């Protein structure tokens, strides 16, 4: 096995971390990595098993591993319907860190996702969420657009 294969895998994941660094306004890759993981894992727990798998299929290997780390798919999706509940879940996954507001993580996460995940999959993710949660994501769209979902 050639070393350059692992370098490529690391570069793909690093692009996501660097994008998160930009979005939350930090030069600390650890802070960005923790924020990215917290946002991804909170989102994962709110998605159906099928939707989580479809979203993860478009992620680089290391990011996908982080997305599924510690996942227990039984009982998913969690019955989180309101912004405050979702932001509390993000904070739970960020703990013990408290240095990035959960709302900033959610906004940054969806800007990062919009750069790396197909528009069709982003639309599927948003449409699978209750209106209150879909509205939370609205600030994260790179072009300020949210797919029309008929809500």
N, C-alpha and C positions, 0 to 999 in steps of 0.2 A: 504494500500500500504506500502510495506516495504522500509525502508530507504536504505537497501543495493542495491536496484534496481537503485537508483539515484547515489550511489557511483560507481556502475559499469559503468553507462553512463558517469560520470565525468572521470573515469579512462581511458575509451576509447578515449575521446577527449584529455585528458592530454598526452596520448602517442603521438598523432599527434603534439601537441605543443612542447613536449620535443624533438621530432625528428627535428622539425623546429629550435629549440634552438641550437641543435647540428650543423645543416647544415649552419646556418648563424653565428655561432660562438659567441653566447651570453648566458649569464646566466639570462637574463631578460625575464621572460615568457610573459610579456605584449608586449615587442618588437617582440617576435616570433609570438604571437597571431595576432598582427596587420599585420605583414608580410604575415603570412599564409592567413589571410582574404583577403588582397589585391591581392595576387596571385590567390587565388581561384575565387574571384569575377571577376577579369579580364579574366581568362580562361572561366568562365561561360558565360560571355557576348560574347565571340568569338565562342562558340559552338552552334549548333542547339538546339532547345528546347528538342528534343528527346535525343540527345547525353548528354546534361546537366543532364537530368533526369536519364539516365542510369549510368552516373558517380556518381551522388549523391546517388543513391540507394546503393552503396557500402561504403558510408561514415557513421561514427557513427552519432547518432542523433544530438548532439550539433554542430558537424562540418558541417553536412548537413544544419542545421538551419543558420549557418553563411554563407554558400555557397549561399543560397537562399535569405538571408536578403537584403531587398531593391530591389529585382529583378523585372523588368518590362519586361516580355517576348516578348511583341510586338516589332517588328523591330529587332529581333535576328535571326541569329548571326549578330553582328556588322561587317561591311565590313573593317575589319582590315587585311591587307595583309603583312605588313612589320614589321620588328623587332622594329624600332623606334616608330611606332604607338602603338604596343603592350606594350612596356616598358612605354610609356607615360600613357597608361591606368592603368598599375600597379601603377605608381606614383600617379595618381589621386585617386585611392582607398586607397593608403597609407597615403595620406594627412590628417592632417597637418604634420604628421611625415615625416622626410626626412633622417632618420638615417640608412637606409638600401638601398643600390643600387638596383634598379629594376631588373637588370640582375642577381644579387645574389638571389633575391627572386624567380625568375623564375627557376633558377638552383636548388635551395633548394626545391621548391615546387615539382618539378618532381622527386626528390630523395625521398621525403616523400610519394608522391603518389605511387611510385614504390614499396614501402614497404607495403602499405596498400590496394592497388587496384589491381585487377587481371591483369595479363599481357595482356589478351585479351582486356580488357576495355582500358588499356593504349594505346594499338595499335589502337583501334578505335578512341580514342581522337586524337592521332597524325595524323592518316590518314584523319581525317576530317578537318585538318588545311592546309592552303596553304604552299607550300614548304618553303618559307622564315620563316614562324612562326614555322613550324616543325623543321627547322634547329636550331632555338633558343633553343628549348627544348633538343636538342641533348646532351648538357652538363649536363643535369639533370639526365640522366639515371644512376642508381646505379651501373650497370655493364659496363657502357660505351657503351651500345648497343642501337640502335634505331631500331624498327621493320622495316623490308623491306616494303616499301610502293609503290614501283614501280614509284617513282617520279624522 
